[in-house]
């Protein structure tokens, strides 16, 4: 069983030190990829974007990281189509 709260907390943690000009750590990039696939598999292809919007609206993630997630997860959704 996956602790979703902990996993979302990890996304928030990554966001805190994310800078668009820096490369994301490979383990964090892998986590983002797998978490995105998990959200899509469990909740459907629109849910990752709703999650990003909710986290952005509540200021849990910064706009630059939201844009990064949106781009990465859009690639995953496209693979599902």
Long-range contacts (C-beta under 8 A, 24 or more apart in sequence): 2-38, 7-35, 8-51, 8-55, 10-35, 11-35, 11-55, 11-61, 11-69, 12-55, 12-60, 12-61, 14-65, 15-60, 15-61, 15-62, 15-65, 18-62, 18-64, 18-65, 18-68, 19-64, 20-64, 20-67, 20-68, 24-68, 32-69, 32-72, 33-72, 33-76, 36-69, 36-72, 36-73, 36-76, 37-76, 39-73, 40-73, 40-76, 40-77, 40-80, 45-77, 45-80, 45-81, 48-73, 48-76, 48-77, 49-73
